[in-house]
Amino acid sequence: MDTRHVPPETGFRGALIGPVLVLATLVASIISSFGAPLIPTVARDFHESLSTAQWSLTVALLVGAVSSPVLGRLGDGPRRRATMLGGLAVVTAGGAVAALAGGLEMLIVGRGLQGVGLGLVPLAMATARDELPRAKVAPMIALLSVSAGAGLGAGYPISGLLVDAWGLAGAYWFGAIVSGLALACVAAVVPSSAGRGAADRLDWAGTVLLALALVVSLVAVAEGTEWGWGSPAIIGLLAAGVVLFAVWAVQQLRAENPLVQLRLLRHPSVFSGDTCAMVLGVAMYMVLSAVTEFVQSPRSGGFGFSASAVVAGLVLVPLSFLMLSSSRALPVLVALVGARGVLALGCLVAALGCGFFAVFHGALWQAFVTTGVLGVGLGTTFAAIPGLIVQAIPAGETGSAMGFYQVVRFTGFSLGSALTATILAAHAGGDGRPAEGGYVMVLWISAAICVAAAALAWFMASRSTLPAPVESAPRRAAPPSRTGRCR
């Protein structure tokens, strides 16, 4: 039975669907933010280096990169409600595991389980599209997009406040409680999607290959400094990562129902948009990690502000607020400077934010300015990329294109987190703490990445005008081609 012919829920239960989906979206974004501000606390509590503690953030992003397309496939058609419930159950269990962890290894396992929540946002949007009256779909999808960003801004200070009050375990127990509440609400309110079309088979081979390729590559990047970049282990891991990605790409091109539609990359706009999303994701998480760790560095080391985890979280609030605010200006900016101009300008503004803190980092207010400027640049760019991709492909490929967009973004986030750990470890002093030059190096590399993204956007992006992100989205995308080819 086609979903478009199923009437939306009405009455009291129907009125609660929207708020419950917003709650689930907030849970996903808040849980994902339990990383950067807590890294120094994780390192201290478990007697590990900052580079090793960084895995408590990287692993959640890594799982998110894989879980987004997997949950999208599992949640297609009749299995959406069951997939949302299963995903929230895993996130809840992950919070409990992280809270009870007696060592870093178990904490990383818990954080990996929590990372599954990053794949819930597309499911919430798809549910809103199918279960709400047509007039409420566009406003609700916009609200869900805002909620995802707002949750990131709220999660950093909330996690910092909880750590100060109840310790590291208290922050993770909070995550478990909130995700458990979302699980109960979804179970009570979101209707079953059974009987709504045939479910696609999950590409298990593609899932396993993608996960292995990402894990192997990120381990090599994160541990390169400690193990030695010329060591057989690192060379072997890097070579294995390249081979695994190549095998995965071939497998995806030949699969009847692939995890992602790689053939869409033949469109220049899709290729440039996804590439920009990945490199900007790298830069974003390099800055998030570096700035939050820098402000918490003790002043006795000659730099830093000895800030608490709460203050480190508050430093990132301008990033989230201005990402949301600047994205609202997308239609006006596109009309003024065009699609290429928006992408290139956004990347250059983000580079300016990175370079500002690399030069000026003697006062705490400068960290707030940095994240605010970065938020303006990333807000316009990340808002523009989906429209650039969607306008370049057939409507029936929208779902696959957005699924791959999520994969490359989370891959960029994961790589940025791991790369930061590598750079800071290479600039560690005798006490094991990163030197000031390490943080400056991270910021300059981030700025260079943003400039490269600007050049890519200018020379490769489409010259056509972008549609408005929400209003131009179709109510329901047709399923991908069973052959994996663009129609």
C-alpha positions in Angstrom: 0.0 0.0 0.0 1.4 3.4 -1.0 2.1 5.7 1.9 0.7 8.7 0.1 -2.8 7.1 0.3 -2.7 6.5 4.0 -4.6 9.3 5.9 -2.6 11.1 8.6 -3.4 10.5 12.3 -6.0 12.8 13.7 -7.2 13.7 17.2 -5.2 13.9 20.4 -2.7 11.3 19.3 -2.1 12.9 15.9 -1.5 16.3 17.7 1.3 14.7 19.7 3.2 13.2 16.8 5.0 16.5 16.0 6.2 17.2 19.5 7.3 13.6 20.0 9.4 13.7 16.8 10.9 17.0 18.0 11.8 15.3 21.2 13.4 12.4 19.4 15.4 14.8 17.2 16.6 16.8 20.3 17.7 13.5 21.9 19.8 12.6 18.8 21.5 16.0 18.7 22.1 16.3 22.5 23.5 12.8 22.7 25.9 13.6 19.8 27.1 16.7 21.6 28.3 14.7 24.7 31.8 14.7 23.3 34.1 17.7 22.8 33.5 19.5 26.2 33.9 16.3 28.1 37.1 15.1 26.6 39.4 16.7 29.2 37.2 15.2 32.0 37.3 11.7 30.3 41.1 12.0 30.0 41.4 13.0 33.7 38.9 10.4 35.1 40.4 7.5 33.1 44.0 8.6 33.3 44.4 8.7 29.5 45.9 11.3 27.2 43.7 13.8 25.4 44.3 12.1 22.1 43.1 8.7 23.4 40.1 10.3 25.2 39.2 11.9 21.9 37.9 8.5 20.8 34.9 9.1 23.1 33.8 11.7 20.5 35.1 10.1 17.4 33.4 6.7 17.9 30.0 8.3 18.2 30.5 10.2 14.9 31.9 7.1 13.3 28.8 5.0 14.2 26.6 7.9 13.1 28.2 7.8 9.6 27.3 4.2 9.2 23.9 4.2 11.1 22.4 7.0 9.0 22.1 5.0 5.7 21.4 1.8 7.6 18.5 3.2 9.6 17.3 4.9 6.5 17.0 1.5 4.7 15.7 -0.3 7.7 13.1 2.4 8.3 11.8 2.4 4.8 8.1 1.5 4.4 6.6 -0.8 7.0 9.5 -0.8 9.4 9.9 2.8 10.3 8.3 2.8 13.7 10.1 -0.4 14.7 13.4 1.1 13.5 12.9 4.3 15.5 12.1 2.3 18.6 15.1 0.0 18.1 17.4 2.9 17.5 16.3 4.7 20.7 16.6 1.5 22.7 20.2 1.2 21.6 20.9 4.8 22.5 19.4 4.3 25.9 21.5 1.2 26.5 24.5 3.1 25.3 24.0 5.8 27.9 23.8 3.2 30.7 26.9 1.4 29.5 28.8 4.7 29.3 27.6 5.8 32.8 28.7 2.4 34.3 32.0 2.2 32.5 35.0 1.4 34.6 37.5 2.0 31.9 37.9 3.9 28.6 37.2 0.8 26.5 33.8 0.3 28.0 33.0 4.0 27.7 33.9 3.9 24.0 31.5 1.0 23.6 28.7 3.0 25.3 29.5 6.1 23.2 29.4 4.0 20.0 25.9 2.8 21.0 24.8 6.4 21.6 26.1 7.3 18.2 23.3 5.3 16.6 21.0 8.2 17.6 22.6 10.3 14.9 20.7 8.3 12.3 17.3 9.1 13.8 16.9 12.6 12.4 16.1 11.5 8.8 13.6 9.0 10.2 11.9 11.7 12.2 11.6 13.9 9.1 10.3 11.0 7.0 7.7 10.2 9.7 6.5 13.8 9.7 6.2 13.8 5.9 3.9 10.7 6.1 2.0 11.1 9.3 1.1 14.8 9.4 -1.4 16.7 7.3 0.1 18.2 4.2 -0.2 21.8 5.5 1.9 21.0 8.6 4.7 19.0 6.9 6.9 21.9 5.7 6.8 23.8 9.0 7.4 20.6 11.0 10.4 19.6 8.9 11.8 23.1 9.4 11.3 22.8 13.1 13.0 19.4 13.2 16.0 21.0 11.3 16.1 23.8 13.9 15.8 21.3 16.8 18.8 19.3 15.5 20.9 22.4 15.6 19.4 23.7 18.9 20.1 20.4 20.6 23.7 20.7 19.7 23.9 24.1 21.2 22.1 23.0 24.4 23.9 19.7 24.7 27.4 21.3 25.3 26.5 23.5 28.3 24.1 20.9 29.7 26.7 18.1 29.6 29.2 20.5 31.2 26.8 21.5 33.9 26.0 17.8 34.7 29.7 16.9 34.8 30.3 19.7 37.3 27.4 18.7 39.4 27.4 14.9 39.3 30.5 13.8 37.5 31.0 12.1 34.1 28.6 9.3 34.9 25.9 11.8 35.7 26.1 13.3 32.2 25.7 9.9 30.6 22.9 8.9 32.9 21.1 12.0 31.8 21.5 10.9 28.2 20.1 7.4 29.1 17.1 8.9 30.9 16.2 11.4 28.1 16.6 8.8 25.4 14.5 6.4 27.4 11.8 9.0 27.7 11.9 9.6 24.0 11.6 5.8 23.5 8.4 5.6 25.6 6.9 8.6 23.8 7.5 7.2 20.4 6.1 3.9 21.4 2.9 5.5 22.7 2.3 8.1 20.0 3.9 7.3 16.6 1.6 4.9 14.7 2.7 1.7 13.1 3.7 1.8 9.4 3.0 -1.9 8.8 1.5 -2.5 5.4 2.8 0.6 3.9 4.7 -0.8 0.9 7.4 -3.4 0.6 10.6 -2.9 2.6 13.9 -2.8 0.8 16.5 -5.4 1.7 19.4 -4.0 3.7 22.7 -4.2 1.9 24.6 -6.0 4.7 27.7 -6.4 2.6 27.9 -2.7 1.9 27.3 -1.9 5.5 30.1 -4.1 6.8 32.5 -2.9 4.1 31.8 0.8 4.9 32.2 0.3 8.6 35.5 -1.6 8.2 36.8 1.0 5.8 36.0 3.9 8.2 37.3 2.2 11.3 40.6 1.1 9.7 41.2 4.6 8.2 40.3 6.5 11.3 42.5 4.3 13.6 45.4 5.0 11.2 44.8 8.7 11.3 44.3 8.9 15.1 47.2 6.7 16.1 49.7 7.8 13.4 51.7 10.0 15.7 51.9 7.6 18.6 52.7 4.5 16.5 54.8 6.3 13.9 53.7 7.3 10.5 56.3 5.1 8.9 55.5 2.1 11.0 54.3 -1.1 9.3 51.1 -1.0 11.3 50.1 2.5 10.2 51.1 1.9 6.6 49.2 -1.4 6.6 46.1 0.3 8.0 46.2 3.1 5.5 46.6 0.7 2.6 43.8 -1.5 4.0 41.6 1.5 4.3 42.2 2.5 0.6 41.5 -1.1 -0.5 38.4 -1.4 1.6 36.9 1.8 0.3 37.7 0.7 -3.3 36.0 -2.7 -2.8 33.0 -1.0 -1.1 32.7 1.4 -4.1 32.7 -1.4 -6.6 30.3 -3.4 -4.5 27.9 -0.5 -4.3 28.0 0.1 -8.0 27.1 -3.5 -8.7 24.6 -4.1 -5.9 20.9 -4.4 -6.8 19.8 -2.3 -3.8 23.0 -0.5 -2.6 23.4 1.2 0.7 24.1 4.5 -1.1 23.8 5.5 -4.8 27.4 6.3 -5.8 26.4 6.8 -9.4 24.8 10.1 -8.3 28.4 11.5 -7.9 28.6 11.7 -11.7 26.6 14.9 -11.4 29.1 17.8 -10.8 26.8 19.6 -8.4 26.4 16.4 -6.3 30.1 15.7 -6.3 31.1 19.2 -5.4 28.3 19.5 -2.8 29.2 16.2 -1.1 32.9 17.0 -1.2 32.4 20.4 0.4 30.2 18.8 3.1 32.9 16.4 3.9 35.8 18.8 4.1 33.8 21.4 6.0 32.8 18.6 8.4 36.5 17.9 9.0 37.1 21.6 9.7 34.1 22.0 11.9 35.0 19.2 14.3 38.7 20.2 14.3 37.6 23.6 15.6 35.0 22.2 18.0 37.6 19.9 19.6 40.5 22.4 19.6 38.6 25.3 21.0 36.8 23.4 23.8 40.1 21.8 24.9 42.0 25.0 24.6 39.7 27.0 26.9 39.9 24.2 29.5 43.7 24.1 29.4 45.2 25.4 32.7 46.7 28.9 32.7 49.8 27.5 34.4 50.8 26.1 31.0 51.2 29.6 29.6 47.9 29.6 27.6 44.3 28.6 28.0 41.7 29.9 30.5 41.3 27.1 33.1 37.6 27.1 32.1 35.1 24.5 33.4 33.3 22.1 31.2 30.2 24.4 31.5 32.1 27.4 30.1 33.6 25.2 27.4 30.1 24.2 26.4 28.8 27.8 26.4 31.6 28.8 24.0 29.9 26.7 21.4 26.5 28.2 21.8 27.2 31.0 19.3 28.1 28.4 16.7 24.7 26.7 16.9 22.7 29.9 17.2 24.3 31.6 14.3 24.3 28.4 12.2 20.5 28.4 12.5 20.1 32.2 12.1 22.3 32.5 9.0 20.6 29.5 7.3 17.4 31.6 7.3 19.1 34.1 4.9 19.8 31.5 2.2 17.1 32.6 -0.3 18.2 36.2 -0.1 21.9 35.3 -0.4 21.3 33.0 -3.4 19.3 35.8 -5.1 22.2 38.2 -4.5 25.3 36.2 -5.3 24.1 32.9 -6.8 24.6 29.3 -5.7 28.4 29.2 -6.2 28.8 32.5 -4.5 26.9 31.3 -1.4 29.0 28.2 -1.1 32.3 29.9 -1.7 31.5 32.9 0.6 30.3 30.6 3.4 33.5 28.6 3.2 35.7 31.8 3.3 33.7 33.1 6.3 34.4 29.8 8.1 38.1 30.1 7.3 38.1 33.6 8.7 36.7 32.3 12.0 39.4 29.6 12.2 42.2 32.0 11.4 40.9 34.6 13.9 41.5 32.3 16.9 44.8 31.0 15.5 46.0 34.6 15.8 44.0 36.0 18.7 43.5 33.6 21.6 44.6 35.6 24.6 41.1 36.3 26.0 38.0 34.1 26.4 35.7 36.4 24.5 37.8 35.6 21.4 36.7 32.0 21.6 33.1 33.1 21.5 33.8 35.3 18.4 35.5 32.4 16.7 32.6 30.0 17.1 30.1 32.7 16.1 31.9 33.5 12.8 32.3 29.8 12.1 28.6 29.4 12.7 27.7 32.1 10.1 29.9 30.4 7.5 28.8 26.9 8.1 25.1 27.8 8.5 24.9 29.3 5.0 27.0 26.6 3.4 25.3 23.6 5.0 21.9 25.1 4.3 22.9 25.5 0.6 24.4 22.1 -0.2 21.2 20.0 0.1 19.4 22.3 -2.4 22.3 22.2 -4.7 22.3 18.4 -4.7 18.5 18.0 -5.0 18.1 20.3 -8.0 20.8 18.4 -10.0 19.2 14.9 -9.7 15.9 13.2 -10.6 13.2 13.4 -7.9 13.3 9.7 -7.4 16.9 9.8 -6.3 16.4 12.4 -3.5 16.4 9.8 -0.7 19.6 8.2 -1.8 21.3 11.5 -2.4 20.5 12.8 1.0 21.5 9.5 2.6 24.9 9.7 1.0 25.1 13.4 2.0 24.7 12.3 5.7 27.4 9.6 5.3 30.0 12.1 4.0 29.1 14.7 6.6 29.5 12.3 9.5 32.6 10.9 7.9 34.0 14.4 7.8 33.1 14.9 11.5 34.8 11.6 12.4 37.9 12.4 10.4 38.1 15.9 11.9 37.9 14.5 15.4 40.6 11.9 14.8 42.9 14.4 12.9 42.7 16.8 15.8 43.9 14.1 18.2 46.8 13.3 15.9 48.0 16.9 15.6 47.7 17.6 19.3 49.5 14.4 20.2 52.3 15.4 17.9 52.7 18.7 19.8 52.5 17.2 23.3 54.9 18.4 25.9 56.7 16.5 28.6 53.6 16.4 30.8 51.6 14.8 28.0 49.5 17.9 27.4 49.4 19.5 24.0 51.4 22.7 23.6 49.9 26.0 22.4 51.5 25.4 18.9 49.4 22.3 18.5 46.1 24.1 18.9 47.3 26.9 16.5 48.3 24.3 14.0 44.8 22.7 14.2 43.2 26.0 13.5 45.4 27.0 10.6 44.8 23.6 9.0 41.1 24.1 9.5 41.3 27.5 7.8 43.2 26.0 4.9 40.6 23.2 4.5 37.8 25.9 4.4 39.7 27.9 1.7 40.1 24.7 -0.4 36.4 24.0 0.0 35.7 27.5 -1.3 37.8 27.0 -4.4 36.1 23.6 -5.0 32.7 25.2 -4.6 33.5 28.1 -7.0 35.0 26.0 -9.8 32.6 23.0 -9.6 29.3 24.0 -8.2 26.3 24.6 -10.4 25.6 28.1 -11.7 21.9 27.7 -11.3 19.8 29.2 -8.5 19.1 27.1 -5.4 15.5 26.5 -4.4 14.4 27.1 -0.9 15.5 24.2 1.3 12.2 23.2 2.8 9.5 24.5 0.5 11.1 23.0 -2.6 11.4 19.5 -1.1 8.9 17.0 -2.5 6.4 15.6 -0.1 7.6 12.1 -0.7 10.5 10.9 -2.8 10.1 7.9 -4.9 12.1 4.9 -4.0 15.6 4.5 -5.5 16.0 2.6 -8.7 16.4 -1.1 -8.1 19.3 -1.2 -10.5 21.2 1.5 -8.7 21.3 3.7 -11.8 20.1 7.3 -12.0 16.9 7.6 -13.9 
